[in-house]
């Protein structure tokens, strides 16, 4: 979610007007309006201060999928549903064989 949407939603949830938020934080009301419209990107400390005044906080989370090679997924998605099903069945057989060969008491 971008800063504009996050701030606008937080401010509305808190029941504050832009003018109320400006008074509470010392950030000028026109600056808050520019942030909420997406005309400017605020500094991290500014958006954090604004969100805190709304009773919310800025939190970072790892982005899902970062560092994942999606080329294999794209290749599979190019297959027809039937080809994907046949491939899945063949891979299930291979997995069963691999697991059967690695059980307790099995020699390799």
C-alpha positions as protocol buffer text, in pm:
chain_id: "A"
residue {
  index: 1
  type: UNK
  ca { x: 0 y: 0 z: 0 }
}
residue {
  index: 2
  type: UNK
  ca { x: 138 y: 341 z: -80 }
}
residue {
  index: 3
  type: UNK
  ca { x: 174 y: 629 z: 164 }
}
residue {
  index: 4
  type: UNK
  ca { x: -117 y: 825 z: 16 }
}
residue {
  index: 5
  type: UNK
  ca { x: -370 y: 547 z: 64 }
}
residue {
  index: 6
  type: UNK
  ca { x: -230 y: 439 z: 401 }
}
residue {
  index: 7
  type: UNK
  ca { x: -246 y: 790 z: 545 }
}
residue {
  index: 8
  type: UNK
  ca { x: -591 y: 868 z: 410 }
}
residue {
  index: 9
  type: UNK
  ca { x: -736 y: 543 z: 546 }
}
residue {
  index: 10
  type: UNK
  ca { x: -564 y: 583 z: 884 }
}
residue {
  index: 11
  type: UNK
  ca { x: -682 y: 943 z: 919 }
}
residue {
  index: 12
  type: UNK
  ca { x: -1039 y: 852 z: 831 }
}
residue {
  index: 13
  type: UNK
  ca { x: -1041 y: 554 z: 1069 }
}
residue {
  index: 14
  type: UNK
  ca { x: -924 y: 783 z: 1349 }
}
residue {
  index: 15
  type: UNK
  ca { x: -1196 y: 1037 z: 1271 }
}
residue {
  index: 16
  type: UNK
  ca { x: -947 y: 1320 z: 1218 }
}
residue {
  index: 17
  type: UNK
  ca { x: -973 y: 1590 z: 955 }
}
residue {
  index: 18
  type: UNK
  ca { x: -661 y: 1698 z: 772 }
}
residue {
  index: 19
  type: UNK
  ca { x: -667 y: 2016 z: 981 }
}
residue {
  index: 20
  type: UNK
  ca { x: -689 y: 1812 z: 1307 }
}
residue {
  index: 21
  type: UNK
  ca { x: -399 y: 1595 z: 1196 }
}
residue {
  index: 22
  type: UNK
  ca { x: -195 y: 1902 z: 1104 }
}
residue {
  index: 23
  type: UNK
  ca { x: -250 y: 2051 z: 1451 }
}
residue {
  index: 24
  type: UNK
  ca { x: -157 y: 1724 z: 1623 }
}
residue {
  index: 25
  type: UNK
  ca { x: 164 y: 1670 z: 1426 }
}
residue {
  index: 26
  type: UNK
  ca { x: 291 y: 2011 z: 1322 }
}
residue {
  index: 27
  type: UNK
  ca { x: 276 y: 1906 z: 957 }
}
residue {
  index: 28
  type: UNK
  ca { x: 99 y: 2172 z: 750 }
}
residue {
  index: 29
  type: UNK
  ca { x: -250 y: 2079 z: 628 }
}
residue {
  index: 30
  type: UNK
  ca { x: -161 y: 2150 z: 262 }
}
residue {
  index: 31
  type: UNK
  ca { x: 134 y: 1910 z: 297 }
}
residue {
  index: 32
  type: UNK
  ca { x: -99 y: 1642 z: 432 }
}
residue {
  index: 33
  type: UNK
  ca { x: -333 y: 1703 z: 138 }
}
residue {
  index: 34
  type: UNK
  ca { x: -42 y: 1666 z: -109 }
}
residue {
  index: 35
  type: UNK
  ca { x: 65 y: 1340 z: 59 }
}
residue {
  index: 36
  type: UNK
  ca { x: -289 y: 1198 z: 52 }
}
residue {
  index: 37
  type: UNK
  ca { x: -333 y: 1295 z: -313 }
}
residue {
  index: 38
  type: UNK
  ca { x: -9 y: 1120 z: -405 }
}
residue {
  index: 39
  type: UNK
  ca { x: 147 y: 1444 z: -531 }
}
residue {
  index: 40
  type: UNK
  ca { x: 444 y: 1397 z: -296 }
}
residue {
  index: 41
  type: UNK
  ca { x: 611 y: 1104 z: -127 }
}
residue {
  index: 42
  type: UNK
  ca { x: 672 y: 1180 z: 239 }
}
residue {
  index: 43
  type: UNK
  ca { x: 989 y: 1094 z: 427 }
}
residue {
  index: 44
  type: UNK
  ca { x: 962 y: 784 z: 643 }
}
residue {
  index: 45
  type: UNK
  ca { x: 976 y: 982 z: 966 }
}
residue {
  index: 46
  type: UNK
  ca { x: 697 y: 1212 z: 843 }
}
residue {
  index: 47
  type: UNK
  ca { x: 458 y: 933 z: 746 }
}
residue {
  index: 48
  type: UNK
  ca { x: 540 y: 755 z: 1072 }
}
residue {
  index: 49
  type: UNK
  ca { x: 457 y: 1067 z: 1275 }
}
residue {
  index: 50
  type: UNK
  ca { x: 132 y: 1119 z: 1084 }
}
residue {
  index: 51
  type: UNK
  ca { x: 25 y: 756 z: 1127 }
}
residue {
  index: 52
  type: UNK
  ca { x: 111 y: 761 z: 1499 }
}
residue {
  index: 53
  type: UNK
  ca { x: -115 y: 1064 z: 1545 }
}
residue {
  index: 54
  type: UNK
  ca { x: -392 y: 852 z: 1389 }
}
residue {
  index: 55
  type: UNK
  ca { x: -323 y: 573 z: 1639 }
}
residue {
  index: 56
  type: UNK
  ca { x: -150 y: 352 z: 1384 }
}
residue {
  index: 57
  type: UNK
  ca { x: 210 y: 260 z: 1311 }
}
residue {
  index: 58
  type: UNK
  ca { x: 438 y: 202 z: 1020 }
}
residue {
  index: 59
  type: UNK
  ca { x: 542 y: -163 z: 998 }
}
residue {
  index: 60
  type: UNK
  ca { x: 772 y: -333 z: 751 }
}
residue {
  index: 61
  type: UNK
  ca { x: 732 y: -692 z: 639 }
}
residue {
  index: 62
  type: UNK
  ca { x: 930 y: -909 z: 402 }
}
residue {
  index: 63
  type: UNK
  ca { x: 790 y: -901 z: 51 }
}
residue {
  index: 64
  type: UNK
  ca { x: 651 y: -1236 z: -51 }
}
residue {
  index: 65
  type: UNK
  ca { x: 825 y: -1395 z: -342 }
}
residue {
  index: 66
  type: UNK
  ca { x: 1141 y: -1184 z: -330 }
}
residue {
  index: 67
  type: UNK
  ca { x: 1435 y: -1400 z: -431 }
}
residue {
  index: 68
  type: UNK
  ca { x: 1220 y: -1664 z: -599 }
}
residue {
  index: 69
  type: UNK
  ca { x: 1301 y: -1768 z: -954 }
}
residue {
  index: 70
  type: UNK
  ca { x: 963 y: -1755 z: -1126 }
}
residue {
  index: 71
  type: UNK
  ca { x: 1086 y: -1894 z: -1460 }
}
residue {
  index: 72
  type: UNK
  ca { x: 992 y: -2252 z: -1364 }
}
residue {
  index: 73
  type: UNK
  ca { x: 644 y: -2138 z: -1259 }
}
residue {
  index: 74
  type: UNK
  ca { x: 598 y: -1952 z: -1587 }
}
residue {
  index: 75
  type: UNK
  ca { x: 707 y: -2259 z: -1785 }
}
residue {
  index: 76
  type: UNK
  ca { x: 454 y: -2476 z: -1600 }
}
residue {
  index: 77
  type: UNK
  ca { x: 178 y: -2221 z: -1655 }
}
residue {
  index: 78
  type: UNK
  ca { x: 245 y: -2233 z: -2029 }
}
residue {
  index: 79
  type: UNK
  ca { x: 156 y: -2605 z: -2028 }
}
residue {
  index: 80
  type: UNK
  ca { x: -199 y: -2716 z: -2095 }
}
residue {
  index: 81
  type: UNK
  ca { x: -396 y: -2838 z: -1791 }
}
residue {
  index: 82
  type: UNK
  ca { x: -369 y: -3195 z: -1920 }
}
residue {
  index: 83
  type: UNK
  ca { x: 9 y: -3168 z: -1960 }
}
residue {
  index: 84
  type: UNK
  ca { x: 37 y: -3024 z: -1608 }
}
residue {
  index: 85
  type: UNK
  ca { x: -169 y: -3315 z: -1469 }
}
residue {
  index: 86
  type: UNK
  ca { x: 48 y: -3573 z: -1650 }
}
residue {
  index: 87
  type: UNK
  ca { x: 365 y: -3402 z: -1524 }
}
residue {
  index: 88
  type: UNK
  ca { x: 229 y: -3397 z: -1168 }
}
residue {
  index: 89
  type: UNK
  ca { x: 145 y: -3768 z: -1186 }
}
residue {
  index: 90
  type: UNK
  ca { x: 494 y: -3853 z: -1314 }
}
residue {
  index: 91
  type: UNK
  ca { x: 654 y: -3644 z: -1041 }
}
residue {
  index: 92
  type: UNK
  ca { x: 437 y: -3815 z: -778 }
}
residue {
  index: 93
  type: UNK
  ca { x: 565 y: -4156 z: -897 }
}
residue {
  index: 94
  type: UNK
  ca { x: 924 y: -4030 z: -877 }
}
residue {
  index: 95
  type: UNK
  ca { x: 865 y: -3892 z: -527 }
}
residue {
  index: 96
  type: UNK
  ca { x: 713 y: -4222 z: -411 }
}
residue {
  index: 97
  type: UNK
  ca { x: 1019 y: -4408 z: -543 }
}
residue {
  index: 98
  type: UNK
  ca { x: 1257 y: -4167 z: -374 }
}
residue {
  index: 99
  type: UNK
  ca { x: 1073 y: -4193 z: -43 }
}
residue {
  index: 100
  type: UNK
  ca { x: 1055 y: -4573 z: -61 }
}
residue {
  index: 101
  type: UNK
  ca { x: 1431 y: -4588 z: -108 }
}
residue {
  index: 102
  type: UNK
  ca { x: 1505 y: -4365 z: 191 }
}
residue {
  index: 103
  type: UNK
  ca { x: 1297 y: -4537 z: 458 }
}
residue {
  index: 104
  type: UNK
  ca { x: 1441 y: -4686 z: 779 }
}
residue {
  index: 105
  type: UNK
  ca { x: 1634 y: -5009 z: 730 }
}
residue {
  index: 106
  type: UNK
  ca { x: 1673 y: -4949 z: 353 }
}
residue {
  index: 107
  type: UNK
  ca { x: 2012 y: -4985 z: 189 }
}
residue {
  index: 108
  type: UNK
  ca { x: 2119 y: -4748 z: -78 }
}
